[in-house]
């Protein structure tokens, strides 16, 4: 669109972090397929929820790892936090922190709808 992303405003910062996380995910899976697309969608969903709730996410490795871990959980793939954290070069505690943040950002769903 001819407008460089400088990261000077919060929305641009969110877009830059989400784009870097998406790049890390594609690098891991070596292609853009249904699985990597699902992980990227999780990353952008987390960023959107954080932005709406005025939360800040600056760590693109932690975002990518969280999206990857959550998508693996949702699809029933067996993977550990340790494996995901090691790949993205973050600690398990950072991954756990970001997973907890992700779940805290989700809207409250009444039990009767679950």
ZIVEN-V240924 format. One record per residue. N is the residue number from 1. RES is the residue in one small letter. SS is DSSP state (hx for helix, st for strand, lp for the rest). PSI is psi in whole degrees, 0 to 359 (NA if undefined). Layout:
[[N/RES/SS/PSI] [N/RES/SS/PSI]]
This chain:
[[1/x/lp/358] [2/x/lp/8] [3/x/lp/113] [4/x/lp/146] [5/x/lp/109] [6/x/lp/341] [7/x/lp/16] [8/x/lp/336] [9/x/lp/160] [10/x/hx/321] [11/x/hx/317] [12/x/hx/321] [13/x/hx/317] [14/x/hx/317] [15/x/hx/316] [16/x/hx/316] [17/x/hx/316] [18/x/hx/320] [19/x/hx/320] [20/x/hx/320] [21/x/hx/317] [22/x/hx/319] [23/x/hx/317] [24/x/hx/320] [25/x/hx/314] [26/x/hx/321] [27/x/hx/320] [28/x/hx/313] [29/x/hx/356] [30/x/lp/12] [31/x/lp/166] [32/x/lp/95] [33/x/lp/187] [34/x/hx/323] [35/x/hx/311] [36/x/hx/325] [37/x/hx/320] [38/x/hx/320] [39/x/hx/316] [40/x/hx/319] [41/x/hx/320] [42/x/hx/318] [43/x/hx/313] [44/x/hx/327] [45/x/hx/315] [46/x/hx/318] [47/x/hx/319] [48/x/hx/315] [49/x/hx/319] [50/x/hx/316] [51/x/hx/316] [52/x/hx/331] [53/x/lp/15] [54/x/lp/39] [55/x/lp/153] [56/x/lp/133] [57/x/lp/117] [58/x/lp/345] [59/x/lp/100] [60/x/hx/329] [61/x/hx/317] [62/x/hx/322] [63/x/hx/313] [64/x/hx/316] [65/x/hx/317] [66/x/hx/313] [67/x/hx/317] [68/x/hx/313] [69/x/hx/314] [70/x/hx/316] [71/x/hx/323] [72/x/hx/318] [73/x/hx/312] [74/x/hx/323] [75/x/lp/1] [76/x/lp/12] [77/x/lp/141] [78/x/lp/110] [79/x/lp/148] [80/x/lp/158] [81/x/hx/324] [82/x/hx/317] [83/x/hx/313] [84/x/hx/314] [85/x/hx/318] [86/x/hx/316] [87/x/hx/314] [88/x/hx/3] [89/x/lp/47] [90/x/lp/168] [91/x/lp/158] [92/x/hx/324] [93/x/hx/325] [94/x/hx/317] [95/x/hx/316] [96/x/hx/317] [97/x/hx/314] [98/x/hx/326] [99/x/hx/316] [100/x/hx/320] [101/x/hx/315] [102/x/hx/310] [103/x/hx/328] [104/x/hx/336] [105/x/hx/339] [106/x/lp/143] [107/x/lp/150] [108/x/lp/127] [109/x/lp/122] [110/x/lp/142] [111/x/hx/325] [112/x/hx/344] [113/x/hx/350] [114/x/lp/NA]]
